[in-house]
Amino acid sequence: MDDMSDAWLAEIERRAAIYDEIAEDGTGRMTAVDYLGLAALTLLLVAGFWTWVV
């Protein structure tokens, strides 16, 4: 992969353009609901394992 061919450079540019597009419209960004859901799942798992062990 040491050889930087034109096809490889075009692929890198294509991927960079996709990432730039995603960053502009906020796709994939976590919202408050996502964080609350993760917190709830974490609490459920901790409580479940705690009751299972103790």
N, C-alpha and C positions, 0 to 999 in steps of 0.2 A: 504494500500500500504506500510505498515511498514515492511511487510515480504519480504525479498530479496531472492526470489526463484531462482533456477538455470535457469529457463526459462526466468525470467525477466533480470537477469544478462547477459544471452546470447543475448537478444534483445538489451540491452544497448551497448554491444560490436559490434553487427551488425550495429547499427545506427552510432556508432563512426567510424567504418570502412568506411561507406558510406560518412560521412562528411569529413574524411581525404582524400578520393579519389577525392571528388569534389574540395577540396581546392588545391590539387596538379595540376589539369589540368585547373583551372581557370574558370570552368563552373559557370555561375551565376554572374560573375563579371561584373560590369558596365563599359562601355567604354565611351570615349569622346562623341560619337554619342548619347549614352543614356542620358548623362548629358545635351547635347545641346537640345535634344528633350524635356526633362523635363523643361528646361528653356524656350523654345518656347511655350510649353503648358501653363506654368505659366503666361507668358506675355499675351498670348491670353485670358486666363481667367480673368486676372486683367483688361485688356483693355475692355473686354466684360462687366464685371460687372460695371466698371467705367462708360461706356457709358449708361448702363441701369439705373444706379442710378442718374447720373448727367444730 
